[in-house]
């Protein structure tokens, strides 16, 4: 090989690498544009419906502040102070403008800023939910992979049986058992309360471990089932048979062909799991004495605090939209089918 030819080889490789980078970036941008085109209208419709629920509920801050015996004049005065005597679309426009600026209004019960109240509870719930998701992903991927690699064997049946068992165990039951064993019996973890991460990583992790484990069982079960199904289906494809015929090692076949093609269902499942972990953990938060997002939502609903409930719904919508957007981008980057635009 001449010197000119030797110099040309790195240039060709750099050109090919640059082309692959541009192709990947373009694919991610297309996925981002498609997701935004779908999720933005969903967010607009969902926020409009959320705001309309106040009118449909028939609730009023005057009833909360003045009681059921309030006179019509007093009710009209309080509603005027809250701007409820204005046209519906004007109220919605002002409220939506505040949502875009991160301002969710004031509570009917105590006049406190709802964004601040939700922020306090959301920090607790996000900590627990993120740790629960991490546990669920790690354990679910491990169990699903083992079951797929040992499909039709006793290992597969054992994993499937275990996953089925934990999938029907309510989180509050698991939470009570965990508190009884690891907090009361063994005294390894605190039984209740929350410590912010700013006050120490160790105490923060100790307080969120048990509630995170209790919430992770459902994630473990769903991820393991979806991953096993995806991997088993990928093993049956012709390209895997071709890779075996070409003499590729089982490790290379799994990581290069099977895993990337079988990840899709498991990743899609995570798009719904994280928001549900944040908002659907009311009972778990009661068990572990956490003042989280779900508990705030429950207390607001019971008190008839409509602006607070609206704020909770808006934050839940944002979590669902944002996390699904992240999942779509990951799918576009990881799975070959998404890379081909399938």
Secondary structure, 3 states (H helix, E strand, C coil): CCHHHHHHHHHHHHHHHHHHHHHHHHHHHHHHHHHHHHHHHHHHHHHHHHHHHHHHHCCCHHHHHHCCCCCHHHHHHHHHHCCCCCCHHHHHHHHHHHHHCCCCCECCCCCCEHHHHHHHHHHHHHHHHHHHHHHHHHHHHHHHHHHHHCCCCHHHHHHHHHHHHHHCCCHHHHHHHHHHHHHHHCCCCCCCCCCCHHHCHHHHHHHHHHHHHHHHHHHHHHHHHHHHHHHHHHHCCHHHHHHHHCCCCHHHHHHHHHHHHHCHHHHHHHHHHHHHHHHCCHHHHHHCCCCCHHHHHHHHHHHCCHHHHHHHHHHHHHHHHHHHHHHHHHHHHHCHHHHCCC
